[in-house]
Amino acid sequence: VRKSMVLLKNGKSTNKPLLPLDKNASKILVAGTHSDNLGYQCGGWTLEWQGLSGNSTIGTTILEAIKLVVSPSTKVVYKKNPDADYVKGQGFSYAIVVVGEPPYAEYFGDNLNLTIPLGGGDTIKNVCGSLKCLVILISGRPLVIKPYLPLVDAFVAAWLPGTEGQGVIDVIFGDYGFQGKLPRTWFKSV
């Protein structure tokens, strides 16, 4: 998992990177459909042919891994799909938004527009419009990210990390460096 993570963006300018994240932050918002869902982390061809949603197997979700790594004094707040009003004025140091595709296999995953499903785009806009944020994309293929890049401080492709959300967290908090590379340039449009 650590070796497959691809850093797509780090900082709104090269002089101000967001990653690695601060483990001693006072309050962190964790949002998104894929933050606390092992089935979504695993994808299709895993627990069942089309995969499953939920935590129906043994492993570590990304949310659980965050809670294990940050300082005991850090408050981790999880809100799956916060609206823009919720995010403002809460005193968050930064946010981690984990979005992506639901599990699929074969033609059930056909997608002609490759947009981030499950309200992921709205979650990115609501959170990253008000806070410093990292977006982690869980998918088996590149998806359209161009509309969100101006809002986002850091963007990571985590592909399908399976049951090992800890591997994702090891890299974003800087215990291990990014090693993953894209086989070709991420597309600008479908």
N, C-alpha and C positions, 0 to 999 in steps of 0.2 A: 504494500500500500504506500509506504513512504517513497519508494523509488518511482512510482507511477504518477505522483502528484505533479501537475504542471502549473507553474506560476505564469499567469497571463498578464497581470498588471500589479504593480506594487507602488502605490502613491499617486496622488494627483499630479505630482511633478517628481522628477528623478531625485530631487534634493530632499523630499519628505516621504520616505517609505513608511507604510503602516506595519509591514511584517518585518521581523517577528512580532507577534502580539505580546503585550505586557501581561505577565501572569499575576502581577500585583495590582492590577486595576481595581478600583473600588467597587464598580458595578458594571456588569456586562449584560447586554441583551442578546439572547440567542433566539432566532426566529426562523421560520420556514418549515415547510412540510417534511423535509428530509432530515431535520435536526435530531429527531428522536424516533426513528423508524428503521429498524434493521431490515425489514423486507424491502424498503426502497433502496437501502444501501447495497443490498445483494443483487437486485434486478431479476431478470428472467433466467430460466434454465438453472435455477438454484433450488429453493425449497420445493417448488413445483414448476411445471413447464412454463407458465406465465408469471411465475414469481408470486409473492404475497405482499400484502401491506401489513404493517404492525410488527410487534416484537415477539414473533412466534418461534424464535430459535435462540440459542445461546450466543452471546456476543456483547459488544460494547457499541452503543450508539455514539454519535458525535457529541450529543449533549452530555451523556454520562462521562465521556472522556474529558470534556472541558472541565466538568466539576471535579474530576480527579486530579487535574494538572494545576489549576489555578490556586492561588494562595487561600488558606482557610478563611481569611478575612474578606475575600472577594465575594460579593453577592452576585450570583448568576440567576438571571430572570429569564424564564422561558415563556414565550408567547408565540404560538404557531403562526398566526396571521394578524399581526397588530395593525391597526389603522394609524394614519399619520398623526392624529391627535394624541394617541397613547404614547407615542415615541417622544414627543416634545416635553421638555421640562421634567423629565424623570431622573436626570443626573447620571445618565449612562456614560461611561468612559468611551465605549465603542460598542459596535454590534457585530455579531457573526450571523449571517443569513445563509441558510443551507437549503437550496432548492434543486429541482431537477425533474426527471421523468419518472412516471410510475413504472413498475416492472413490465416487461413485455418480452415476447420471443417471436421470431419469424414475422410473418405479414401482419400480425396484430400490432406491431410497432410502427407500421408504415405511417409516415407523417410528411405531408407535402410542404408544410411551412416551417417546421423545426423551431417553433417558438417554445419558450419555457412554459410548460403546462401547470395545472393545479394552482393557479393564482400566483405563481412564483414571481412573475413580472410586477404585479401589484405589490407584493411583499417587499421586493427590492426597492421600488419607488417610495413606498411608505416609510421604510426604515432608513434607507441611504439618502433620502432627501433631507434628513434632519441630523443624522449622526455620522461620525466616521464609521465606515463599515467595510468588512470583508465579506465577499460573496463566495461561497463554495458551491460549485455546480456538480451535482451527482447525475451522471448520464453515461450512456454507452457510446455516445457520438457527440460531435460538436452541435450546439444549438445556437440560435441567434442571440447574441449578447450585445451587439453594437448599440441598441437604444439605451442600455443601462450603464455603459462604460463611463459616461461623464459624471454619473451620480456616485459611482463606486470608488472607494480608495484602493482596494485590492481585490483581485479576482483570481480564483484558483479552480482549475479543472481537477476534480478528484476521481473522475470516472466512476466505476462501481467498486467501492472499497470493501464490499462484503461485510462480514461481521466485525471487522477490525477498525472501528472508528478511531481507536487510539492511534493508529498509524497516521491518520489525517492530522490529528492534534499534535503529534510529535513534530511535524514539519511546520505547522503554522505558528507554533510557539517557539520555534527555533532550536529545539533539541537536536534536530537533524536538518540538513539543507535540502533544498529542492533539487531533484535530479532528473525528473521527467521532462521529456522533449516531445514536441509535436512532430508527427511524420510529415506534415505539410502545414502551411499557413492556415490559421483559423479563418473561415470565410467571413466576408463583410455582409453578404446577403445571400439568400437562397438562390 
